Amino acid sequence: MKTYVRCKACGFVMEDGALPDLCPACGVKKTMFVPDTDKLSEKRRTLIDSHIHGIIVHFPQAFAFAGLFLILALFIAPQSISQHLWSTTMVLLFSLPFVVIGGFVTGIIDGKTRFRKVTTPMLKQKIAWGIGFFVISLLLFIINSILPIQTLPIHLIATVLLLAAAVCATILGKLGGTLVNSKFQG
C-alpha cells in the first residue's frame, strides 16, 4: 500500500517516496510535510489521478473561445482571408457539441468518483450550465449545418451564441476550479 505525505503549508499531497527537497506546489522545505492517509479506494484514486475530466473539459472551452475569436475577426478581416476564417469557424462549430458531450460525460464520471453522487449543490449547478452549454453548441451546429452561408445575420447570430457559450465555459471552469479545492470522501 502506498504511503502519502501532505504539505502543511499548502495541502499538496504526494507519495512519500517521491518527495523532493521542496514542495512541488508551493516551494517550502520538505520538513513541512507530514504523513497523510489516502481514504480513497485504489480504483477511485486511479480514476481521479487520471485527470481525464480536467483534460477533456479544455476542448469545449478552447473551441468556444476560439470560435468567438474567429467570428469576431470576420467583422474586421480583409475579404481575402474571411473565407478561411469562416471555414475554420465552421469546423469548430461542427465539432463543439461533440466535445461538450465529452466534457459533460467525463464530468459526471468525475463527480460520481469524487463525491459518490452528482446531486451536490455545486454539481447541480455545473450540470445545469453544462446542459445550457450543450444546447447553445447544438444551436450553433444546426445553424452552421442549415445555413453555412457567410452572411452578416448568420455572423451576428453565431457571435451572440458563441458569446453565450464562452460565458457558460467560463462559469463551468470557475465552478470546477472551486470543486478542486474540496477534500475527498473516504
Secondary structure as the mmCIF struct_conf table of DSSP 4:
data_model
#
loop_
_struct_conf.conf_type_id
_struct_conf.id
_struct_conf.beg_label_comp_id
_struct_conf.beg_label_asym_id
_struct_conf.beg_label_seq_id
_struct_conf.end_label_comp_id
_struct_conf.end_label_asym_id
_struct_conf.end_label_seq_id
STRN STRN1 TYR A 4 CYS A 7
TURN_TY1_P TURN_TY1_P1 LYS A 8 CYS A 10
STRN STRN2 VAL A 13 GLU A 15
HELX_RH_3T_P HELX_RH_3T_P1 ASP A 16 ALA A 18
BEND BEND1 ASP A 21 ASP A 21
STRN STRN3 LEU A 22 LEU A 22
TURN_TY1_P TURN_TY1_P2 PRO A 24 CYS A 26
STRN STRN4 LYS A 29 LYS A 29
HELX_RH_3T_P HELX_RH_3T_P2 LYS A 30 MET A 32
STRN STRN5 PHE A 33 ASP A 36
BEND BEND2 LEU A 40 LEU A 40
HELX_RH_AL_P HELX_RH_AL_P1 GLU A 42 ASP A 49
TURN_TY1_P TURN_TY1_P3 SER A 50 HIS A 51
HELX_RH_AL_P HELX_RH_AL_P2 ILE A 52 ILE A 56
TURN_TY1_P TURN_TY1_P4 VAL A 57 VAL A 57
HELX_RH_AL_P HELX_RH_AL_P3 HIS A 58 LEU A 74
TURN_TY1_P TURN_TY1_P5 PHE A 75 ILE A 76
BEND BEND3 ALA A 77 ALA A 77
HELX_RH_AL_P HELX_RH_AL_P4 GLN A 79 PHE A 115
BEND BEND4 ARG A 116 ARG A 116
BEND BEND5 VAL A 118 VAL A 118
BEND BEND6 THR A 120 THR A 120
HELX_RH_AL_P HELX_RH_AL_P5 PRO A 121 ILE A 146
BEND BEND7 ILE A 149 ILE A 149
HELX_RH_AL_P HELX_RH_AL_P6 LEU A 152 VAL A 180
TURN_TY1_P TURN_TY1_P6 ASN A 181 ASN A 181
BEND BEND8 SER A 182 SER A 182
HELX_LH_PP_P HELX_LH_PP_P1 LYS A 183 GLN A 185
#
